[in-house]
Amino acid sequence: MNWKQIISDLSDRGYTQPKLAEACGCGQATISDMATGKTKSPRYEVGAKLLKILEGMPQTSVVQLQGEQGVSNG
């Protein structure tokens, strides 16, 4: 999986790294590491949530995603 490209695509759609981290239940540093290529294999849960945001809800804000999907921060 090319996480750098996925994070870039989400950023192009207006998702910030802090909001992605919040929606995925991880730290912003994790998203940053994925965006720079430092992390190539994130936890399954983080990757699955990012893909769900990218593929299933391209026009939905991360805040809406949290409310609708019951994503928690911890």
N, C-alpha and C positions, 0 to 999 in steps of 0.2 A: 504494500500500500504506500502511495506517495503522500505522506502526511503533510509535507511542506506545501504541496499543491492544494491539498484539501483546505488547510488553514488559509492559504492565500485566496482561494475561491470564496471562503466564508468571509474573509476580511473585505473582499471586493463587494460583497452583498451587505456590508455594513456591520458585521459582527465584530466586536472588539475582543481582544484576548481575555480581558477580565470577565466579560459576559459569557464567553465560551467556557471558561474555567468554571464559572458559577453554575452553568447549565450542566456541565459534565461532572461536577463534584470533585474537581481537582484544583490544584493551585495554578495561578497564572503562569508561574515558571514552567510548569509542565507543557502548557500550550506554547509558550515561547520556545522551549526546547524542541518541540515538534516542528514549529515554524522554521527554525534554523537548521533542522536536520540532526541536531544533537541526540534527540530521542527518535529512534526509528521503530520501536516496538512498544507503544504505550499499553497500559492495562487494557484488557478487553472492554471493560465498561466504558472507559474514556473513548476508545476508538468507535465503539458501537453508537454512542450518543452523538459523536461528531458526524458519523455517517447518516444517522437519522435526521440530524439538522440539515445536512447538505442535500440528501436525496428526497426526504419526505416533506420537508417544510421550508422550501426556499424563500417564501415570502413572509414567514412567521418570525416575529422577533424572539429573541432568546427568553425574554421575560415572559412572553405568552407561552412559549414552550414549557417553561418551568411550571406555570400554573396548570396547563392542560395535561401535562404528562406526569405530574407529581414528582419532578426531579428535585432531590434534596441536596443540601450542601454537606451532609455528613451524618 
